[in-house]
Amino acid sequence: MKALELIYKTRKYLDYLEEHISNVDKAWRELQDNCKDMRFMWDDYVFWLIDAEVKSHDISKLSEQEFIQYRKSFYPIKGESKYDMSEAWEHHKKNNPHHWENWASRDYYNPYEGEVHCVHMVVDWMAMGYKFGDTAQEYYENNKDKIKLPKWAIEFIYQIFERLKK
């Protein structure tokens, strides 16, 4: 029975991951509809960078550094102790620039790269909101004491938030 439980829990984790990635795609389309006047929408270079990032969203969760660790942590089988996620989480943040921890503390600012990562970050928050019943802005407001963004990024995401309200 342990093998069947492991298969079931692995499938549950993959279902969660598939739902999240599907929600990211949906959020990206919604954001595009609401932000048509923003530079990242009409600057082909930036737009296609964002689109490429979104299409490979969270792919590292299928890697050997993350997959089993996430499954064990969030979908453990009976008798399996909760897994220490610290290494997997660090790997995830390092390999996924939609996480502010990846780029927000850098000493330099590349406006193209910054926009790409900020937009993708908001898209991720929107996707999580579809699942948990809040908005990207509500998520940010509830967590901004922990989210250390530079001033330009805060101003930029609030421009997006305003357009998402329409």
C-alpha positions in Angstrom: 0.0 0.0 0.0 2.9 2.4 0.6 3.7 2.5 -3.2 0.1 3.3 -4.0 0.1 6.1 -1.4 3.3 7.5 -2.8 1.9 7.5 -6.3 -1.3 9.2 -5.0 0.6 11.9 -3.1 2.9 12.5 -6.0 -0.1 12.8 -8.3 -1.7 15.3 -5.9 1.4 17.4 -5.9 1.6 17.3 -9.7 -2.1 18.3 -9.8 -1.4 21.3 -7.6 1.6 22.3 -9.7 -0.4 21.9 -12.9 -3.2 24.1 -11.5 -0.8 26.8 -10.4 0.9 26.9 -13.8 -2.4 27.0 -15.5 -3.4 29.9 -13.2 -0.2 31.7 -14.0 -1.0 31.5 -17.7 -4.5 32.8 -17.0 -3.1 35.6 -14.9 -0.6 36.6 -17.6 -3.5 36.9 -20.1 -5.6 39.0 -17.6 -2.7 41.3 -16.9 -2.1 41.8 -20.7 -5.7 42.8 -21.1 -5.5 45.3 -18.3 -2.1 46.8 -18.9 -2.1 47.5 -22.6 -0.9 51.1 -22.1 2.2 50.1 -20.1 5.6 50.0 -21.8 6.2 46.3 -21.2 3.2 45.6 -23.4 4.3 47.5 -26.5 8.1 47.0 -26.1 8.5 43.7 -28.0 11.8 42.9 -26.3 10.4 43.2 -22.8 7.1 41.6 -23.7 8.7 38.5 -25.1 11.1 38.2 -22.2 8.1 38.2 -19.8 6.3 35.7 -22.0 9.2 33.4 -22.0 9.6 33.5 -18.3 5.9 32.9 -17.8 5.9 29.9 -20.1 8.7 28.3 -18.0 7.1 29.3 -14.7 8.2 27.1 -11.7 9.8 24.5 -14.0 12.5 24.1 -11.3 9.8 22.4 -9.1 10.3 19.4 -11.4 14.1 19.3 -10.8 15.8 16.8 -8.5 16.7 19.7 -6.2 13.0 20.5 -5.6 10.5 17.9 -6.7 10.8 15.2 -4.0 11.5 17.9 -1.4 8.3 19.8 -2.2 6.3 16.6 -2.4 7.6 15.3 0.9 6.9 18.7 2.6 3.4 19.4 1.2 2.1 15.9 0.4 3.9 13.5 2.8 2.9 9.8 2.9 2.0 8.2 6.2 5.0 7.9 8.5 7.1 10.3 6.5 8.3 13.2 8.6 7.8 16.8 7.4 10.7 17.7 5.1 13.2 20.5 5.7 12.5 22.8 2.7 15.3 25.3 3.3 17.6 24.0 0.6 14.8 23.4 -2.0 13.4 26.8 -1.3 16.8 28.5 -1.7 17.2 26.6 -5.0 13.8 27.7 -6.1 14.3 31.4 -5.4 17.7 31.3 -7.0 16.4 29.8 -10.2 13.1 31.7 -10.4 13.5 35.5 -10.8 9.8 36.1 -10.3 10.7 35.8 -6.6 11.8 39.2 -5.3 14.5 37.6 -3.2 16.3 36.7 -6.4 16.8 40.2 -7.7 15.5 42.9 -5.3 18.8 43.3 -3.3 21.0 43.6 -6.4 23.2 46.7 -6.5 22.4 47.5 -10.1 19.1 48.2 -11.8 18.4 47.1 -15.4 15.0 48.6 -16.3 14.2 45.8 -18.8 15.2 43.0 -16.4 13.4 44.8 -13.5 10.2 45.1 -15.4 10.3 41.5 -16.5 10.7 40.2 -13.0 8.2 42.5 -11.5 5.5 41.7 -14.0 6.1 38.0 -13.6 6.1 38.4 -9.8 2.6 40.1 -9.9 1.4 37.4 -12.3 2.5 34.7 -9.7 0.7 36.6 -6.9 -2.5 36.8 -9.1 -2.3 33.1 -9.8 -2.0 32.3 -6.1 -4.9 34.7 -5.5 -7.1 32.6 -7.8 -6.5 29.7 -5.5 -6.7 31.4 -2.2 -9.3 34.1 -2.9 -7.3 37.4 -2.8 -5.7 39.8 -5.3 -2.1 40.4 -6.0 -2.4 43.8 -4.3 -4.0 42.2 -1.2 -1.2 39.7 -1.1 1.4 42.4 -1.3 -0.4 44.6 1.3 -0.6 41.7 3.7 3.1 40.8 3.3 4.9 44.0 2.4 6.7 44.1 5.8 8.5 40.9 4.6 8.8 41.8 0.9 11.8 44.0 0.5 11.4 45.7 -2.9 13.3 48.8 -4.1 11.3 52.0 -4.4 11.1 51.8 -8.3 9.6 48.3 -8.0 7.0 49.3 -5.5 5.9 52.2 -7.7 5.9 49.9 -10.8 3.7 47.2 -9.2 1.2 49.8 -7.9 0.8 51.0 -11.5 -0.1 47.4 -12.4 -2.4 47.1 -9.4 -4.3 50.2 -10.5 -4.9 48.8 -13.9 -6.0 45.4 -12.5 -8.8 47.1 -10.6 -10.5 48.1 -13.9 
